[in-house]
Amino acid sequence: RIDGVHPALIALGTNEQLFIATNDIPVDVLEKTIKHIELCFADTLEGIAIKIQVFNISNQHYNDGNIKTFRTTSALRTYLEEHKNKKPSSKSDLDAFEAYSDYITNVLEYLFKQQ
């Protein structure tokens, strides 16, 4: 939950990227949430930076840093098609991806229970 609203999607990409899709959540709330998640990962993943990317469907226009807004889901789909995430290319990359995925899932479940 972000400020009392469930995000539409949370997904893990390769290269330690965390994607969060939301619907009409104010940018200041999203920025505060990103900082909270980054602090949690900084405390638990020494030397590994998780890149958080938020896709927000909203009438407000804001594309800066970690937050990108889209006016429609169709616009978001187009953007995602043009910026596809790469699949892990080797067995070791896949194993690392699965380990990070499990870990990040546990951290996010803990964070969202706290809100």
N, C-alpha and C positions, 0 to 999 in steps of 0.2 A: 504494500500500500504506500502510495506517495501522497502525503497530505490528505489522507482519508479516501483516496481514489486508487483502485487497482490499475496497475499498468496493463496495457493490452498485451505486451510481449516482453519477455526477457530472454535473450539468447546469447550464447557464447560463440564467438568466432575464433578463427586461428590467430596466432600472434598475440595472445592474451587480450583480446578485445571483447568487451561486454557491450551488447546492444540492448537498449531499452526503448520500446515503442510506447507512446502515451497518447492520450486524447485530451486536448484542451486543458493542460495543466499549466498554470502560470510559470513563466521563465524563472522568476526568483525562487519558486518552490523547487523547480528542477535543479537549479544551481546549488541550492542548499543540500538536496538529496545526493547529487554527484559528489560534493565535498565529503559528506558523511560516508558514502561508500568508499571513496578513495582513502579516507583516513583508516577505515577498517582494514582494507587490503594492505595499506602501508604498514600497519602494525603486525600483520600476519604473514605477509609475503615479502620477506627481506630481499632487496635487490631485484624484484620483479615489479614492473609498473603495469597495472591493468589500465588499458585505454577504454574509457567509457564513452559511448556515442549514444545520444538520445535523439530519437526521431519523434517529433511532437506534431500531431495533426491539430491545427488551430488556425483561427483567423488572424492571430497576431503574427507579424513577420519578424522572425529572428533566426538568422543563420550565422552563428559565430561559435568558435571553439567547439565544445562538445555537444551543442544543441542545434539541431536543424529542424525548422518547422516547414510543414507542407499544408496547403489548404485542403487537399483531398487525399483519400487513400490511393487514388489512381496516380497522383503525382508522386507519392511515396513509392508505389510499386515501380514506376518508371525509373526513379532514382536508384532503387535497389537493383534493378535489372542492369543498369549501366555501371554499377559499382559492386559486382559480385565478389563475395568472399571466397578465397581460395581454400580448397580442401587440403587436409594434411597429405603430404606427398610420400611419406615413408612410414614404416612401421613404428619407428621411434617417435616421429612427429605425432602419429595417431595416438600412441600410448601417452605421450605428454599431454596432448589435447584432452584425452579422456580423464587423466588425473586432475588437470586444472578444472575441467568441467565439473567433476564430482566435488572438488574443493569449493569452487565458486558457488555452486548450487547450495552447499551447506551453509556458507557464509551468508548468502542472500536470504535463505530461509530464516536464519537467526535474526538478521537485520529486520526483516519484515514482521517477524513476531514481536519485536521490540517496539514497533510503531503503533 
